C-alpha cells in the first residue's frame, strides 16, 4: 500500500513537470495604432481602470505574472484571454465599425453594472481590478457618454 502511494505521488510530480513543457502562446504584441488609447481620447482615470482590470484579457498586451507561467494555471489564464479577446479586443478598436463600438461600450457598461466584469477569478488574483462603487459608476457613465458621443458624431 505504501509503495503504491509513493508511486502515485511520484507519477503526479513527474506529470506536473511534464505539463510545464506544454505552454500556450503568450498574448504579447507591440502596441497597435488601432488600440483604443491610440484612437480615442480616454480620460486618465478611465484609462487607469481599463489598464488595471480589462486590458489583460481584452487586448493584445497581457501583463503576465509569475504564476501565469505554471501549467495548468497558464492554460486557465490563456482560456480567459482567448474568450475575452473574442468578446472585445481593445487593440482592434480602430478597425471596428461605429455601431460595433457603440454595442461594445453598451455591453461593457452592462457587464460592469451587473458585476460580471471583471470576472471573480481575475479580481481574486488582481486586487487592483476590484472597483469601488464610485469607480464602477464612473466607468458605466463613461461607456454611456462615449457611446452617445460616437452615435451623434460629436
Backbone torsions as a table, in degrees:
resi	resn	phi	psi	omega
1	UNK	NA	-45.1	179.4
2	UNK	-64.3	-38.2	-180.0
3	UNK	-65.2	-41.8	179.0
4	UNK	-64.5	-39.9	179.3
5	UNK	-65.4	-44.0	178.2
6	UNK	-62.9	-41.2	178.6
7	UNK	-63.9	-40.4	177.8
8	UNK	-63.0	-44.0	177.9
9	UNK	-63.0	-44.6	179.6
10	UNK	-61.9	-43.5	178.2
11	UNK	-63.9	-38.3	177.9
12	UNK	-63.0	-45.7	-179.9
13	UNK	-65.3	-44.7	178.3
14	UNK	-61.8	-41.3	177.4
15	UNK	-60.5	-43.0	177.7
16	UNK	-62.3	-39.7	178.8
17	UNK	-67.1	-43.7	-177.6
18	UNK	-63.9	-41.7	-176.9
19	UNK	-68.1	-15.5	177.2
20	UNK	-66.1	-20.0	179.3
21	UNK	-82.4	-4.2	-178.4
22	UNK	-116.1	77.0	-178.1
23	UNK	-100.7	143.8	176.4
24	UNK	-72.5	161.1	176.9
25	UNK	-65.6	138.9	-178.9
26	UNK	-77.7	147.6	179.3
27	UNK	-93.9	68.7	-178.0
28	UNK	-128.6	112.9	177.8
29	UNK	-133.2	161.1	175.3
30	UNK	-68.4	154.8	-178.6
31	UNK	-64.6	132.5	-176.3
32	UNK	-88.2	144.1	173.8
33	UNK	-66.2	-15.3	178.9
34	UNK	-87.8	-2.4	-179.0
35	UNK	-61.2	145.8	179.1
36	UNK	-48.2	-45.2	-176.4
37	UNK	-68.7	-21.6	177.6
38	UNK	-93.0	-12.6	-177.4
39	UNK	-102.8	-28.5	-172.3
40	UNK	-131.4	158.4	173.6
41	UNK	-91.1	101.4	-178.5
42	UNK	-99.0	128.8	178.9
43	UNK	-55.6	146.6	-174.9
44	UNK	-56.9	-42.6	-179.2
45	UNK	-66.4	-39.1	177.9
46	UNK	-67.9	-42.1	177.5
47	UNK	-57.6	-44.5	179.9
48	UNK	-63.0	-40.9	179.8
49	UNK	-68.3	-40.8	178.2
50	UNK	-63.1	-40.5	178.8
51	UNK	-64.8	-40.3	-175.4
52	UNK	-78.8	-22.5	-172.5
53	UNK	-128.2	-13.1	-171.1
54	UNK	-121.7	-40.7	-168.1
55	UNK	-67.3	-25.4	179.7
56	UNK	-59.8	-35.2	-178.8
57	UNK	-107.7	-16.4	-174.5
58	UNK	-117.8	34.4	173.8
59	UNK	-156.2	-179.4	178.7
60	UNK	-92.8	10.9	-177.7
61	UNK	-128.4	88.6	177.1
62	UNK	-86.8	135.5	175.4
63	UNK	-92.5	99.7	-175.3
64	UNK	-80.7	140.4	174.9
65	UNK	-99.0	170.7	-177.3
66	UNK	-59.7	-37.9	-176.1
67	UNK	-74.7	-10.5	175.0
68	UNK	-73.6	-10.6	-177.9
69	UNK	-91.4	-4.1	-173.2
70	UNK	-106.2	117.5	174.7
71	UNK	-74.1	142.5	7.7
72	UNK	-90.2	2.6	178.0
73	UNK	-60.0	-39.4	-179.5
74	UNK	-60.3	-34.8	179.4
75	UNK	-69.7	-42.2	179.3
76	UNK	-61.2	-47.3	-179.9
77	UNK	-64.1	-44.8	-179.9
78	UNK	-59.6	-39.6	178.8
79	UNK	-61.3	-42.5	177.7
80	UNK	-63.2	-41.0	-179.4
81	UNK	-64.5	-47.0	-179.6
82	UNK	-60.8	-47.1	179.3
83	UNK	-64.3	-41.5	179.9
84	UNK	-62.2	-43.4	-179.9
85	UNK	-70.2	-28.8	175.5
86	UNK	-66.2	-37.4	179.5
87	UNK	-73.7	-47.2	-178.1
88	UNK	-159.8	124.2	176.3
89	UNK	-119.3	104.2	-176.9
90	UNK	-69.4	-12.2	174.6
91	UNK	-73.8	-16.8	-179.8
92	UNK	-106.5	15.0	-175.2
93	UNK	-53.0	-43.8	-177.3
94	UNK	-66.7	-17.7	180.0
95	UNK	-94.2	-5.7	-177.1
96	UNK	-83.4	149.1	174.1
97	UNK	-73.4	154.5	-178.4
98	UNK	-54.8	-46.7	-178.4
99	UNK	-64.9	-33.4	176.1
100	UNK	-68.4	-37.7	176.8
101	UNK	-63.6	-44.9	179.8
102	UNK	-62.6	-44.5	177.9
103	UNK	-62.0	-40.8	179.3
104	UNK	-63.2	-43.2	178.7
105	UNK	-64.3	-41.4	178.2
106	UNK	-64.3	-40.5	176.8
107	UNK	-64.5	-41.2	178.5
108	UNK	-58.7	-48.9	-179.9
109	UNK	-60.3	-42.8	-179.7
110	UNK	-64.8	-44.0	-179.3
111	UNK	-64.0	-40.5	179.0
112	UNK	-68.3	-45.5	-179.7
113	UNK	-58.8	-39.7	-178.5
114	UNK	-83.9	0.0	178.2
115	UNK	73.5	16.5	-179.2
116	UNK	-86.4	-18.7	179.7
117	UNK	-131.1	140.9	-11.7
118	UNK	-63.2	155.0	-177.9
119	UNK	-67.3	154.7	-174.6
120	UNK	-58.3	-43.6	-178.0
121	UNK	-62.6	-33.9	177.7
122	UNK	-68.8	-43.9	-179.6
123	UNK	-64.2	-32.9	178.4
124	UNK	-63.7	-35.0	-178.0
125	UNK	-95.0	-11.8	-177.0
126	UNK	-134.9	82.7	-176.8
127	UNK	-56.7	-26.2	179.3
128	UNK	-69.3	-14.6	179.8
129	UNK	-85.4	-1.8	178.0
130	UNK	-87.3	113.6	-177.1
131	UNK	-91.1	143.6	170.0
132	UNK	-71.7	169.6	177.6
133	UNK	-59.8	-38.9	-179.6
134	UNK	-67.9	-40.1	178.4
135	UNK	-65.6	-43.3	176.9
136	UNK	-59.9	-44.7	179.5
137	UNK	-62.6	-38.3	179.1
138	UNK	-63.1	-44.0	178.1
139	UNK	-64.3	-42.6	179.1
140	UNK	-61.9	-44.4	178.7
141	UNK	-63.3	-40.7	179.4
142	UNK	-64.3	-45.3	180.0
143	UNK	-61.0	-39.0	-179.9
144	UNK	-68.2	-48.0	-177.8
145	UNK	-69.8	-36.7	179.2
146	UNK	-69.3	-38.3	176.1
147	UNK	-61.2	-44.5	178.4
148	UNK	-64.2	-39.9	178.1
149	UNK	-61.3	-43.4	178.3
150	UNK	-66.3	-37.5	-178.9
151	UNK	-66.6	-41.0	-178.4
152	UNK	-86.8	-12.7	179.0
153	UNK	76.4	20.6	-178.9
154	UNK	-82.8	NA	NA
